[in-house]
Amino acid sequence: MTPPAFSIFAAIAELAVTAIVYSSILSHIRGKPFRLKLLGFAILFEAIVNVTYMVTRFIGADSPVHLSAQMKLLATIHGTFSMPVFIWLIILFFLASSSAKLEQNFFRDHKLMTYVFLILWRVSVASGEVMFLQIYL
């Protein structure tokens, strides 16, 4: 089955967003300035493109009705898991931004929470990419 163009774009874009999320957070932990605009752009892009993609694939005209019940369940679990992780990213962004204005390093000061977030983000992205591969390859 050939994937729709928007599906291909969203799958590739998700990897780019993930690279920005990881590089922004990890470079700040290592003492570099907080990349406010870059991470803010990635969050906005994620909200507009990838969240829209998930919603349209779930309830839109392109909803994959041909999928097995197990794959639909996996997609539902993925979406339900990914949204709170994305909201957590938004919260971390605002906390880190506020801290950076005070010349503090939120991610370095909260390393455990930051690394737990990065692991959960990776699980979220990986589950979406695996679903893409299972559906279209």
N, CA, C and O atoms as a printed pandas DataFrame, in Angstrom:
     atom_number atom_name residue_name chain_id  residue_number  x_coord  y_coord  z_coord
0              1         N          MET        A               1    0.843   -1.184    0.000
1              2        CA          MET        A               1    0.000    0.000    0.000
2              3         C          MET        A               1    0.885    1.243    0.000
3              4         O          MET        A               1    1.847    1.329    0.763
4              5         N          THR        A               2    0.558    2.183   -0.843
5              6        CA          THR        A               2    1.326    3.422   -0.940
6              7         C          THR        A               2    0.839    4.409    0.116
7              8         O          THR        A               2   -0.356    4.690    0.199
8              9         N          PRO        A               3    1.758    4.936    0.923
9             10        CA          PRO        A               3    1.337    5.895    1.944
10            11         C          PRO        A               3    0.956    7.234    1.323
11            12         O          PRO        A               3    1.559    7.656    0.337
12            13         N          PRO        A               4   -0.041    7.902    1.897
13            14        CA          PRO        A               4   -0.382    9.247    1.429
14            15         C          PRO        A               4    0.808   10.192    1.636
15            16         O          PRO        A               4    1.620    9.996    2.540
16            17         N          ALA        A               5    0.894   11.202    0.798
17            18        CA          ALA        A               5    2.007   12.158    0.877
18            19         C          ALA        A               5    2.090   12.806    2.258
19            20         O          ALA        A               5    3.182   13.005    2.789
20            21         N          PHE        A               6    0.934   13.135    2.837
21            22        CA          PHE        A               6    0.937   13.768    4.161
22            23         C          PHE        A               6    1.498   12.817    5.214
23            24         O          PHE        A               6    2.146   13.259    6.162
24            25         N          SER        A               7    1.256   11.519    5.060
25            26        CA          SER        A               7    1.799   10.535    5.997
26            27         C          SER        A               7    3.320   10.485    5.916
27            28         O          SER        A               7    4.005   10.428    6.938
28            29         N          ILE        A               8    3.838   10.507    4.700
29            30        CA          ILE        A               8    5.294   10.500    4.516
30            31         C          ILE        A               8    5.896   11.771    5.106
31            32         O          ILE        A               8    6.892   11.723    5.829
32            33         N          PHE        A               9    5.278   12.912    4.788
33            34        CA          PHE        A               9    5.765   14.190    5.303
34            35         C          PHE        A               9    5.753   14.204    6.828
35            36         O          PHE        A               9    6.727   14.623    7.453
36            37         N          ALA        A              10    4.656   13.746    7.431
37            38        CA          ALA        A              10    4.540   13.752    8.890
38            39         C          ALA        A              10    5.576   12.832    9.534
39            40         O          ALA        A              10    6.144   13.174   10.571
40            41         N          ALA        A              11    5.824   11.679    8.936
41            42        CA          ALA        A              11    6.804   10.739    9.492
42            43         C          ALA        A              11    8.211   11.332    9.460
43            44         O          ALA        A              11    8.969   11.191   10.419
44            45         N          ILE        A              12    8.553   11.988    8.370
45            46        CA          ILE        A              12    9.875   12.617    8.259
46            47         C          ILE        A              12    9.963   13.838    9.169
47            48         O          ILE        A              12   10.975   14.050    9.837
48            49         N          ALA        A              13    8.900   14.639    9.191
49            50        CA          ALA        A              13    8.881   15.842   10.026
50            51         C          ALA        A              13    9.015   15.493   11.500
51            52         O          ALA        A              13    9.657   16.221   12.257
52            53         N          GLU        A              14    8.417   14.389   11.909
53            54        CA          GLU        A              14    8.503   13.971   13.312
54            55         C          GLU        A              14    9.954   13.703   13.708
55            56         O          GLU        A              14   10.361   14.011   14.828
56            57         N          LEU        A              15   10.723   13.137   12.801
57            58        CA          LEU        A              15   12.142   12.886   13.083
58            59         C          LEU        A              15   12.916   14.198   13.186
59            60         O          LEU        A              15   13.810   14.327   14.022
60            61         N          ALA        A              16   12.576   15.169   12.344
61            62        CA          ALA        A              16   13.232   16.478   12.407
62            63         C          ALA        A              16   12.885   17.196   13.708
63            64         O          ALA        A              16   13.762   17.776   14.350
64            65         N          VAL        A              17   11.621   17.162   14.098
65            66        CA          VAL        A              17   11.200   17.776   15.359
66            67         C          VAL        A              17   11.929   17.115   16.524
67            68         O          VAL        A              17   12.387   17.796   17.441
68            69         N          THR        A              18   12.034   15.801   16.488
69            70        CA          THR        A              18   12.718   15.074   17.559
70            71         C          THR        A              18   14.184   15.486   17.646
71            72         O          THR        A              18   14.716   15.652   18.743
72            73         N          ALA        A              19   14.832   15.649   16.511
73            74        CA          ALA        A              19   16.230   16.096   16.511
74            75         C          ALA        A              19   16.355   17.475   17.158
75            76         O          ALA        A              19   17.295   17.727   17.911
76            77         N          ILE        A              20   15.416   18.356   16.867
77            78        CA          ILE        A              20   15.441   19.697   17.461
78            79         C          ILE        A              20   15.181   19.626   18.960
79            80         O          ILE        A              20   15.864   20.293   19.737
80            81         N          VAL        A              21   14.209   18.831   19.371
81            82        CA          VAL        A              21   13.894   18.686   20.799
82            83         C          VAL        A              21   15.125   18.180   21.548
83            84         O          VAL        A              21   15.534   18.764   22.551
84            85         N          TYR        A              22   15.704   17.105   21.059
85            86        CA          TYR        A              22   16.870   16.525   21.732
86            87         C          TYR        A              22   18.055   17.487   21.741
87            88         O          TYR        A              22   18.682   17.678   22.783
88            89         N          SER        A              23   18.371   18.091   20.603
89            90        CA          SER        A              23   19.542   18.976   20.555
90            91         C          SER        A              23   19.334   20.215   21.416
91            92         O          SER        A              23   20.272   20.677   22.066
92            93         N          SER        A              24   18.127   20.758   21.433
93            94        CA          SER        A              24   17.853   21.948   22.244
94            95         C          SER        A              24   17.993   21.651   23.727
95            96         O          SER        A              24   18.614   22.416   24.466
96            97         N          ILE        A              25   17.420   20.547   24.157
97            98        CA          ILE        A              25   17.456   20.207   25.583
98            99         C          ILE        A              25   18.852   19.774   26.009
99           100         O          ILE        A              25   19.364   20.254   27.020
100          101         N          LEU        A              26   19.469   18.878   25.256
101          102        CA          LEU        A              26   20.780   18.359   25.659
102          103         C          LEU        A              26   21.868   19.425   25.590
103          104         O          LEU        A              26   22.767   19.437   26.431
104          105         N          SER        A              27   21.805   20.317   24.611
105          106        CA          SER        A              27   22.817   21.382   24.556
106          107         C          SER        A              27   22.650   22.341   25.733
107          108         O          SER        A              27   23.638   22.860   26.252
108          109         N          HIS        A              28   21.426   22.576   26.153
109          110        CA          HIS        A              28   21.204   23.450   27.311
110          111         C          HIS        A              28   21.691   22.778   28.594
111          112         O          HIS        A              28   22.260   23.444   29.460
112          113         N          ILE        A              29   21.477   21.476   28.725
113          114        CA          ILE        A              29   22.007   20.751   29.889
114          115         C          ILE        A              29   23.526   20.912   29.948
115          116         O          ILE        A              29   24.102   21.039   31.028
116          117         N          ARG        A              30   24.163   20.907   28.784
117          118        CA          ARG        A              30   25.630   21.013   28.712
118          119         C          ARG        A              30   26.129   22.454   28.866
119          120         O          ARG        A              30   27.323   22.718   28.724
120          121         N          GLY        A              31   25.213   23.381   29.155
121          122        CA          GLY        A              31   25.628   24.738   29.463
122          123         C          GLY        A              31   25.505   25.746   28.343
123          124         O          GLY        A              31   25.852   26.912   28.532
124          125         N          LYS        A              32   25.028   25.340   27.196
125          126        CA          LYS        A              32   24.847   26.297   26.102
126          127         C          LYS        A              32   23.549   27.073   26.321
127          128         O          LYS        A              32   22.675   26.622   27.062
128          129         N          PRO        A              33   23.421   28.231   25.686
129          130        CA          PRO        A              33   22.192   29.020   25.849
130          131         C          PRO        A              33   20.955   28.232   25.406
131          132         O          PRO        A              33   21.012   27.398   24.502
132          133         N          PHE        A              34   19.852   28.525   26.066
133          134        CA          PHE        A              34   18.594   27.859   25.735
134          135         C          PHE        A              34   18.134   28.328   24.362
135          136         O          PHE        A              34   18.057   29.530   24.107
136          137         N          ARG        A              35   17.832   27.395   23.490
137          138        CA          ARG        A              35   17.406   27.707   22.117
138          139         C          ARG        A              35   15.896   27.947   22.083
139          140         O          ARG        A              35   15.128   27.129   21.577
140          141         N          LEU        A              36   15.509   29.055   22.618
141          142        CA          LEU        A              36   14.102   29.409   22.773
142          143         C          LEU        A              36   13.365   29.410   21.435
143          144         O          LEU        A              36   12.325   28.765   21.302
144          145         N          LYS        A              37   13.887   30.119   20.457
145          146        CA          LYS        A              37   13.185   30.246   19.175
146          147         C          LYS        A              37   13.150   28.922   18.418
147          148         O          LYS        A              37   12.126   28.577   17.828
148          149         N          LEU        A              38   14.248   28.180   18.428
149          150        CA          LEU        A              38   14.295   26.914   17.704
150          151         C          LEU        A              38   13.326   25.905   18.309
151          152         O          LEU        A              38   12.555   25.275   17.585
152          153         N          LEU        A              39   13.360   25.748   19.620
153          154        CA          LEU        A              39   12.452   24.803   20.264
154          155         C          LEU        A              39   11.007   25.293   20.162
155          156         O          LEU        A              39   10.094   24.489   19.976
156          157         N          GLY        A              40   10.797   26.592   20.281
157          158        CA          GLY        A              40    9.454   27.145   20.107
158          159         C          GLY        A              40    8.902   26.868   18.719
159          160         O          GLY        A              40    7.729   26.525   18.569
160          161         N          PHE        A              41    9.752   27.016   17.696
161          162        CA          PHE        A              41    9.342   26.698   16.329
162          163         C          PHE        A              41    8.976   25.223   16.209
163          164         O          PHE        A              41    7.961   24.879   15.602
164          165         N          ALA        A              42    9.796   24.360   16.782
165          166        CA          ALA        A              42    9.534   22.914   16.703
166          167         C          ALA        A              42    8.208   22.562   17.374
167          168         O          ALA        A              42    7.456   21.732   16.865
168          169         N          ILE        A              43    7.924   23.184   18.504
169          170        CA          ILE        A              43    6.666   22.925   19.209
170          171         C          ILE        A              43    5.482   23.408   18.375
171          172         O          ILE        A              43    4.484   22.700   18.240
172          173         N          LEU        A              44    5.591   24.599   17.822
173          174        CA          LEU        A              44    4.513   25.132   16.980
174          175         C          LEU        A              44    4.305   24.251   15.751
175          176         O          LEU        A              44    3.169   23.946   15.387
176          177         N          PHE        A              45    5.388   23.847   15.122
177          178        CA          PHE        A              45    5.310   22.969   13.958
178          179         C          PHE        A              45    4.663   21.641   14.336
179          180         O          PHE        A              45    3.806   21.131   13.614
180          181         N          GLU        A              46    5.078   21.087   15.466
181          182        CA          GLU        A              46    4.512   19.818   15.946
182          183         C          GLU        A              46    3.005   19.954   16.145
183          184         O          GLU        A              46    2.238   19.072   15.759
184          185         N          ALA        A              47    2.589   21.063   16.748
185          186        CA          ALA        A              47    1.160   21.275   17.000
186          187         C          ALA        A              47    0.379   21.412   15.697
187          188         O          ALA        A              47   -0.704   20.845   15.553
188          189         N          ILE        A              48    0.920   22.153   14.769
189          190        CA          ILE        A              48    0.193   22.401   13.522
190          191         C          ILE        A              48    0.206   21.184   12.609
191          192         O          ILE        A              48   -0.842   20.784   12.102
192          193         N          VAL        A              49    1.355   20.601   12.394
193          194        CA          VAL        A              49    1.479   19.535   11.402
194          195         C          VAL        A              49    1.189   18.158   11.986
195          196         O          VAL        A              49    0.274   17.473   11.528
196          197         N          ASN        A              50    1.947   17.753   12.977
197          198        CA          ASN        A              50    1.857   16.363   13.424
198          199         C          ASN        A              50    0.624   16.061   14.270
199          200         O          ASN        A              50    0.046   14.980   14.150
200          201         N          VAL        A              51    0.215   16.992   15.117
201          202        CA          VAL        A              51   -1.019   16.761   15.874
202          203         C          VAL        A              51   -2.213   16.780   14.919
203          204         O          VAL        A              51   -3.126   15.965   15.048
204          205         N          THR        A              52   -2.205   17.704   13.965
205          206        CA          THR        A              52   -3.261   17.727   12.948
206          207         C          THR        A              52   -3.287   16.415   12.180
207          208         O          THR        A              52   -4.357   15.875   11.898
208          209         N          TYR        A              53   -2.121   15.906   11.846
209          210        CA          TYR        A              53   -2.039   14.626   11.132
210          211         C          TYR        A              53   -2.673   13.505   11.956
211          212         O          TYR        A              53   -3.465   12.718   11.437
212          213         N          MET        A              54   -2.320   13.438   13.245
213          214        CA          MET        A              54   -2.880   12.365   14.082
214          215         C          MET        A              54   -4.402   12.458   14.161
215          216         O          MET        A              54   -5.099   11.447   14.069
216          217         N          VAL        A              55   -4.907   13.670   14.331
217          218        CA          VAL        A              55   -6.355   13.843   14.447
218          219         C          VAL        A              55   -7.051   13.484   13.139
219          220         O          VAL        A              55   -8.068   12.792   13.154
220          221         N          THR        A              56   -6.518   13.944   12.005
221          222        CA          THR        A              56   -7.171   13.637   10.729
222          223         C          THR        A              56   -7.084   12.157   10.394
223          224         O          THR        A              56   -7.989   11.618    9.757
224          225         N          ARG        A              57   -6.033   11.501   10.802
225          226        CA          ARG        A              57   -5.915   10.056   10.553
226          227         C          ARG        A              57   -6.867    9.277   11.453
227          228         O          ARG        A              57   -7.308    8.184   11.098
228          229         N          PHE        A              58   -7.179    9.834   12.604
229          230        CA          PHE        A              58   -8.052    9.131   13.540
230          231         C          PHE        A              58   -9.525    9.323   13.193
231          232         O          PHE        A              58  -10.304    8.371   13.234
232          233         N          ILE        A              59   -9.909   10.558   12.849
233          234        CA          ILE        A              59  -11.338   10.818   12.624
234          235         C          ILE        A              59  -11.648   11.394   11.250
235          236         O          ILE        A              59  -12.818   11.579   10.918
236          237         N          GLY        A              60  -10.628   11.682   10.441
237          238        CA          GLY        A              60  -10.851   12.340    9.158
238          239         C          GLY        A              60  -11.265   11.396    8.051
239          240         O          GLY        A              60  -11.429   10.192    8.253
240          241         N          ALA        A              61  -11.429   11.980    6.871
241          242        CA          ALA        A              61  -11.838   11.205    5.697
242          243         C          ALA        A              61  -10.787   10.174    5.303
243          244         O          ALA        A              61  -11.114    9.148    4.706
244          245         N          ASP        A              62   -9.525   10.445    5.637
245          246        CA          ASP        A              62   -8.441    9.512    5.317
246          247         C          ASP        A              62   -8.199    8.495    6.422
247          248         O          ASP        A              62   -7.186    7.796    6.414
248          249         N          SER        A              63   -9.114    8.411    7.363
249          250        CA          SER        A              63   -8.959    7.456    8.459
250          251         C          SER        A              63   -8.837    6.046    7.891
251          252         O          SER        A              63   -9.665    5.630    7.080
252          253         N          PRO        A              64   -7.817    5.315    8.309
253          254        CA          PRO        A              64   -7.563    3.986    7.729
254          255         C          PRO        A              64   -8.543    2.930    8.246
255          256         O          PRO        A              64   -8.247    2.201    9.193
256          257         N          VAL        A              65   -9.703    2.863    7.614
257          258        CA          VAL        A              65  -10.736    1.918    8.049
258          259         C          VAL        A              65  -10.334    0.473    7.788
259          260         O          VAL        A              65  -10.901   -0.446    8.379
260          261         N          HIS        A              66   -9.366    0.268    6.915
261          262        CA          HIS        A              66   -8.935   -1.082    6.556
262          263         C          HIS        A              66   -8.034   -1.725    7.614
263          264         O          HIS        A              66   -7.705   -2.906    7.501
264          265         N          LEU        A              67   -7.639   -0.980    8.621
265          266        CA          LEU        A              67   -6.704   -1.516    9.611
266          267         C          LEU        A              67   -7.368   -2.554   10.505
267          268         O          LEU        A              67   -8.575   -2.520   10.742
268          269         N          SER        A              68   -6.557   -3.467   10.986
269          270        CA          SER        A              68   -7.055   -4.486   11.911
270          271         C          SER        A              68   -7.435   -3.830   13.236
271          272         O          SER        A              68   -7.025   -2.707   13.532
272          273         N          ALA        A              69   -8.211   -4.542   14.012
273          274        CA          ALA        A              69   -8.614   -4.035   15.329
274          275         C          ALA        A              69   -7.390   -3.808   16.213
275          276         O          ALA        A              69   -7.350   -2.850   16.984
276          277         N          GLN        A              70   -6.398   -4.683   16.102
277          278        CA          GLN        A              70   -5.179   -4.537   16.907
278          279         C          GLN        A              70   -4.412   -3.268   16.521
279          280         O          GLN        A              70   -3.901   -2.558   17.387
280          281         N          MET        A              71   -4.338   -2.990   15.214
281          282        CA          MET        A              71   -3.622   -1.793   14.770
282          283         C          MET        A              71   -4.381   -0.532   15.176
283          284         O          MET        A              71   -3.768    0.472   15.540
284          285         N          LYS        A              72   -5.706   -0.580   15.116
285          286        CA          LYS        A              72   -6.496    0.571   15.568
286          287         C          LYS        A              72   -6.293    0.802   17.063
287          288         O          LYS        A              72   -6.210    1.943   17.517
288          289         N          LEU        A              73   -6.215   -0.288   17.822
289          290        CA          LEU        A              73   -5.962   -0.169   19.260
290          291         C          LEU        A              73   -4.586    0.438   19.498
291          292         O          LEU        A              73   -4.441    1.333   20.331
292          293         N          LEU        A              74   -3.574   -0.039   18.775
293          294        CA          LEU        A              74   -2.225    0.504   18.906
294          295         C          LEU        A              74   -2.203    1.991   18.554
295          296         O          LEU        A              74   -1.550    2.780   19.236
296          297         N          ALA        A              75   -2.911    2.374   17.497
297          298        CA          ALA        A              75   -2.975    3.783   17.102
298          299         C          ALA        A              75   -3.639    4.626   18.188
299          300         O          ALA        A              75   -3.201    5.742   18.470
300          301         N          THR        A              76   -4.680    4.098   18.788
301          302        CA          THR        A              76   -5.367    4.813   19.864
302          303         C          THR        A              76   -4.461    4.968   21.077
303          304         O          THR        A              76   -4.401    6.039   21.681
304          305         N          ILE        A              77   -3.759    3.903   21.430
305          306        CA          ILE        A              77   -2.825    3.962   22.560
306          307         C          ILE        A              77   -1.703    4.952   22.259
307          308         O          ILE        A              77   -1.325    5.750   23.118
308          309         N          HIS        A              78   -1.176    4.898   21.050
309          310        CA          HIS        A              78   -0.103    5.819   20.654
310          311         C          HIS        A              78   -0.568    7.274   20.786
311          312         O          HIS        A              78    0.127    8.097   21.381
312          313         N          GLY        A              79   -1.726    7.586   20.239
313          314        CA          GLY        A              79   -2.236    8.950   20.310
314          315         C          GLY        A              79   -2.520    9.398   21.730
315          316         O          GLY        A              79   -2.232   10.535   22.103
316          317         N          THR        A              80   -3.087    8.498   22.521
317          318        CA          THR        A              80   -3.408    8.811   23.913
318          319         C          THR        A              80   -2.140    9.017   24.735
319          320         O          THR        A              80   -2.123    9.841   25.650
320          321         N          PHE        A              81   -1.092    8.286   24.424
321          322        CA          PHE        A              81    0.198    8.427   25.109
322          323         C          PHE        A              81    0.938    9.674   24.623
323          324         O          PHE        A              81    1.537   10.394   25.421
324          325         N          SER        A              82    0.896    9.923   23.326
325          326        CA          SER        A              82    1.694   10.996   22.736
326          327         C          SER        A              82    1.207   12.391   23.118
327          328         O          SER        A              82    2.022   13.300   23.279
328          329         N          MET        A              83   -0.088   12.576   23.263
329          330        CA          MET        A              83   -0.601   13.913   23.592
330          331         C          MET        A              83   -0.102   14.414   24.947
331          332         O          MET        A              83    0.373   15.547   25.021
332          333         N          PRO        A              84   -0.186   13.623   26.027
333          334        CA          PRO        A              84    0.365   14.116   27.300
334          335         C          PRO        A              84    1.877   14.371   27.240
335          336         O          PRO        A              84    2.375   15.292   27.888
336          337         N          VAL        A              85    2.597   13.569   26.473
337          338        CA          VAL        A              85    4.038   13.794   26.329
338          339         C          VAL        A              85    4.281   15.126   25.619
339          340         O          VAL        A              85    5.179   15.878   25.998
340          341         N          PHE        A              86    3.490   15.415   24.596
341          342        CA          PHE        A              86    3.617   16.689   23.893
342          343         C          PHE        A              86    3.258   17.856   24.816
343          344         O          PHE        A              86    3.943   18.879   24.815
344          345         N          ILE        A              87    2.208   17.710   25.589
345          346        CA          ILE        A              87    1.831   18.764   26.544
346          347         C          ILE        A              87    2.946   18.970   27.567
347          348         O          ILE        A              87    3.225   20.100   27.967
348          349         N          TRP        A              88    3.583   17.874   27.988
349          350        CA          TRP        A              88    4.717   17.970   28.908
350          351         C          TRP        A              88    5.851   18.774   28.264
351          352         O          TRP        A              88    6.500   19.573   28.940
352          353         N          LEU        A              89    6.094   18.572   26.974
353          354        CA          LEU        A              89    7.119   19.351   26.270
354          355         C          LEU        A              89    6.785   20.838   26.326
355          356         O          LEU        A              89    7.670   21.662   26.556
356          357         N          ILE        A              90    5.539   21.182   26.120
357          358        CA          ILE        A              90    5.132   22.591   26.173
358          359         C          ILE        A              90    5.383   23.160   27.566
359          360         O          ILE        A              90    5.898   24.270   27.702
360          361         N          ILE        A              91    5.025   22.410   28.589
361          362        CA          ILE        A              91    5.253   22.858   29.971
362          363         C          ILE        A              91    6.744   23.042   30.231
363          364         O          ILE        A              91    7.155   24.056   30.796
364          365         N          LEU        A              92    7.556   22.068   29.823
365          366        CA          LEU        A              92    9.008   22.174   30.008
366          367         C          LEU        A              92    9.575   23.382   29.269
367          368         O          LEU        A              92   10.470   24.062   29.769
368          369         N          PHE        A              93    9.050   23.638   28.086
369          370        CA          PHE        A              93    9.498   24.794   27.305
370          371         C          PHE        A              93    9.282   26.087   28.087
371          372         O          PHE        A              93   10.187   26.918   28.170
372          373         N          PHE        A              94    8.099   26.264   28.659
373          374        CA          PHE        A              94    7.823   27.491   29.403
374          375         C          PHE        A              94    8.633   27.565   30.693
375          376         O          PHE        A              94    9.095   28.643   31.069
376          377         N          LEU        A              95    8.809   26.442   31.373
377          378        CA          LEU        A              95    9.629   26.435   32.585
378          379         C          LEU        A              95   11.087   26.763   32.257
379          380         O          LEU        A              95   11.723   27.546   32.962
380          381         N          ALA        A              96   11.607   26.167   31.196
381          382        CA          ALA        A              96   12.995   26.425   30.799
382          383         C          ALA        A              96   13.171   27.865   30.328
383          384         O          ALA        A              96   14.196   28.489   30.604
384          385         N          SER        A              97   12.181   28.391   29.621
385          386        CA          SER        A              97   12.247   29.782   29.159
386          387         C          SER        A              97   12.295   30.741   30.339
387          388         O          SER        A              97   13.102   31.670   30.364
388          389         N          SER        A              98   11.430   30.510   31.310
389          390        CA          SER        A              98   11.402   31.363   32.503
390          391         C          SER        A              98   12.717   31.281   33.268
391          392         O          SER        A              98   13.248   32.296   33.721
392          393         N          SER        A              99   13.234   30.074   33.404
393          394        CA          SER        A              99   14.507   29.888   34.107
394          395         C          SER        A              99   15.654   30.564   33.369
395          396         O          SER        A              99   16.518   31.185   33.989
396          397         N          ALA        A             100   15.662   30.442   32.045
397          398        CA          ALA        A             100   16.737   31.044   31.250
398          399         C          ALA        A             100   16.748   32.566   31.400
399          400         O          ALA        A             100   17.815   33.179   31.404
400          401         N          LYS        A             101   15.581   33.172   31.521
401          402        CA          LYS        A             101   15.509   34.624   31.718
402          403         C          LYS        A             101   16.132   35.030   33.044
403          404         O          LYS        A             101   16.621   36.150   33.191
404          405         N          LEU        A             102   16.113   34.114   34.010
405          406        CA          LEU        A             102   16.724   34.359   35.320
406          407         C          LEU        A             102   18.159   33.840   35.372
407          408         O          LEU        A             102   18.763   33.757   36.441
408          409         N          GLU        A             103   18.696   33.493   34.199
409          410        CA          GLU        A             103   20.040   32.936   34.061
410          411         C          GLU        A             103   20.208   31.640   34.849
411          412         O          GLU        A             103   21.261   31.377   35.429
412          413         N          GLN        A             104   19.149   30.844   34.855
413          414        CA          GLN        A             104   19.183   29.515   35.461
414          415         C          GLN        A             104   19.004   28.481   34.358
415          416         O          GLN        A             104   18.540   28.794   33.261
416          417         N          ASN        A             105   19.376   27.258   34.663
417          418        CA          ASN        A             105   19.297   26.181   33.680
418          419         C          ASN        A             105   18.311   25.130   34.188
419          420         O          ASN        A             105   18.668   24.251   34.972
420          421         N          PHE        A             106   17.075   25.238   33.730
421          422        CA          PHE        A             106   16.021   24.345   34.213
422          423         C          PHE        A             106   16.351   22.884   33.963
423          424         O          PHE        A             106   16.194   22.050   34.855
424          425         N          PHE        A             107   16.802   22.567   32.768
425          426        CA          PHE        A             107   17.052   21.165   32.431
426          427         C          PHE        A             107   18.201   20.586   33.253
427          428         O          PHE        A             107   18.134   19.429   33.668
428          429         N          ARG        A             108   19.237   21.357   33.492
429          430        CA          ARG        A             108   20.345   20.870   34.315
430          431         C          ARG        A             108   19.907   20.735   35.775
431          432         O          ARG        A             108   20.325   19.808   36.470
432          433         N          ASP        A             109   19.076   21.651   36.231
433          434        CA          ASP        A             109   18.605   21.605   37.618
434          435         C          ASP        A             109   17.594   20.488   37.852
435          436         O          ASP        A             109   17.365   20.090   38.994
436          437         N          HIS        A             110   16.994   19.984   36.792
437          438        CA          HIS        A             110   15.980   18.921   36.888
438          439         C          HIS        A             110   16.326   17.791   35.917
439          440         O          HIS        A             110   15.524   17.418   35.061
440          441         N          LYS        A             111   17.532   17.262   36.071
441          442        CA          LYS        A             111   18.037   16.268   35.108
442          443         C          LYS        A             111   17.193   15.006   35.056
443          444         O          LYS        A             111   16.886   14.518   33.968
444          445         N          LEU        A             112   16.815   14.472   36.196
445          446        CA          LEU        A             112   16.053   13.219   36.198
446          447         C          LEU        A             112   14.746   13.391   35.430
447          448         O          LEU        A             112   14.413   12.579   34.566
448          449         N          MET        A             113   14.018   14.436   35.747
449          450        CA          MET        A             113   12.758   14.688   35.053
450          451         C          MET        A             113   13.000   14.902   33.555
451          452         O          MET        A             113   12.229   14.425   32.721
452          453         N          THR        A             114   14.056   15.610   33.227
453          454        CA          THR        A             114   14.371   15.872   31.823
454          455         C          THR        A             114   14.664   14.578   31.081
455          456         O          THR        A             114   14.169   14.371   29.973
456          457         N          TYR        A             115   15.464   13.706   31.683
457          458        CA          TYR        A             115   15.792   12.444   31.011
458          459         C          TYR        A             115   14.587   11.507   30.931
459          460         O          TYR        A             115   14.442   10.771   29.955
460          461         N          VAL        A             116   13.733   11.528   31.932
461          462        CA          VAL        A             116   12.495   10.736   31.855
462          463         C          VAL        A             116   11.646   11.250   30.698
463          464         O          VAL        A             116   11.098   10.463   29.926
464          465         N          PHE        A             117   11.539   12.568   30.580
465          466        CA          PHE        A             117   10.793   13.140   29.458
466          467         C          PHE        A             117   11.384   12.698   28.125
467          468         O          PHE        A             117   10.650   12.273   27.233
468          469         N          LEU        A             118   12.707   12.794   27.981
469          470        CA          LEU        A             118   13.349   12.433   26.713
470          471         C          LEU        A             118   13.117   10.965   26.364
471          472         O          LEU        A             118   12.947   10.625   25.193
472          473         N          ILE        A             119   13.110   10.104   27.362
473          474        CA          ILE        A             119   12.822    8.680   27.119
474          475         C          ILE        A             119   11.382    8.513   26.644
475          476         O          ILE        A             119   11.126    7.793   25.679
476          477         N          LEU        A             120   10.446    9.173   27.315
477          478        CA          LEU        A             120    9.036    9.060   26.923
478          479         C          LEU        A             120    8.801    9.667   25.538
479          480         O          LEU        A             120    8.002    9.146   24.760
480          481         N          TRP        A             121    9.491   10.760   25.231
481          482        CA          TRP        A             121    9.381   11.348   23.893
482          483         C          TRP        A             121    9.857   10.344   22.851
483          484         O          TRP        A             121    9.232   10.171   21.804
484          485         N          ARG        A             122   10.974    9.687   23.153
485          486        CA          ARG        A             122   11.517    8.696   22.213
486          487         C          ARG        A             122   10.541    7.548   22.005
487          488         O          ARG        A             122   10.358    7.088   20.878
488          489         N          VAL        A             123    9.909    7.079   23.082
489          490        CA          VAL        A             123    8.916    6.002   22.968
490          491         C          VAL        A             123    7.744    6.461   22.104
491          492         O          VAL        A             123    7.260    5.712   21.255
492          493         N          SER        A             124    7.297    7.680   22.320
493          494        CA          SER        A             124    6.183    8.225   21.548
494          495         C          SER        A             124    6.516    8.283   20.061
495          496         O          SER        A             124    5.727    7.841   19.225
496          497         N          VAL        A             125    7.667    8.822   19.737
497          498        CA          VAL        A             125    8.063    8.948   18.329
498          499         C          VAL        A             125    8.292    7.575   17.719
499          500         O          VAL        A             125    7.844    7.303   16.605
500          501         N          ALA        A             126    8.984    6.715   18.441
501          502        CA          ALA        A             126    9.271    5.373   17.913
502          503         C          ALA        A             126    7.988    4.597   17.645
503          504         O          ALA        A             126    7.883    3.903   16.633
504          505         N          SER        A             127    7.013    4.709   18.541
505          506        CA          SER        A             127    5.761    3.974   18.324
506          507         C          SER        A             127    5.040    4.489   17.083
507          508         O          SER        A             127    4.442    3.703   16.349
508          509         N          GLY        A             128    5.087    5.784   16.842
509          510        CA          GLY        A             128    4.478    6.338   15.634
510          511         C          GLY        A             128    5.194    5.898   14.368
511          512         O          GLY        A             128    4.553    5.569   13.370
512          513         N          GLU        A             129    6.507    5.891   14.406
513          514        CA          GLU        A             129    7.279    5.471   13.232
514          515         C          GLU        A             129    7.087    3.980   12.958
515          516         O          GLU        A             129    6.994    3.570   11.801
516          517         N          VAL        A             130    7.028    3.171   14.011
517          518        CA          VAL        A             130    6.797    1.729   13.840
518          519         C          VAL        A             130    5.416    1.486   13.239
519          520         O          VAL        A             130    5.261    0.635   12.363
520          521         N          MET        A             131    4.422    2.222   13.701
521          522        CA          MET        A             131    3.079    2.084   13.124
522          523         C          MET        A             131    3.085    2.444   11.643
523          524         O          MET        A             131    2.482    1.744   10.830
524          525         N          PHE        A             132    3.758    3.527   11.294
525          526        CA          PHE        A             132    3.860    3.927    9.889
526          527         C          PHE        A             132    4.446    2.787    9.059
527          528         O          PHE        A             132    3.916    2.447    8.002
528          529         N          LEU        A             133    5.533    2.204    9.537
529          530        CA          LEU        A             133    6.178    1.109    8.805
530          531         C          LEU        A             133    5.274   -0.115    8.711
531          532         O          LEU        A             133    5.209   -0.758    7.663
532          533         N          GLN        A             134    4.577   -0.440    9.794
533          534        CA          GLN        A             134    3.696   -1.615    9.781
534          535         C          GLN        A             134    2.503   -1.421    8.846
535          536         O          GLN        A             134    2.057   -2.371    8.203
536          537         N          ILE        A             135    2.000   -0.223    8.771
537          538        CA          ILE        A             135    0.831    0.037    7.928
538          539         C          ILE        A             135    1.211    0.072    6.451
539          540         O          ILE        A             135    0.499   -0.475    5.609
540          541         N          TYR        A             136    2.334    0.716    6.140
541          542        CA          TYR        A             136    2.635    0.988    4.737
542          543         C          TYR        A             136    3.725    0.123    4.115
543          544         O          TYR        A             136    3.921    0.178    2.901
544          545         N          LEU        A             137    4.435   -0.667    4.900
545          546        CA          LEU        A             137    5.474   -1.515    4.296
546          547         C          LEU        A             137    5.119   -2.974    4.383
547          548         O          LEU        A             137    5.882   -3.824    3.924
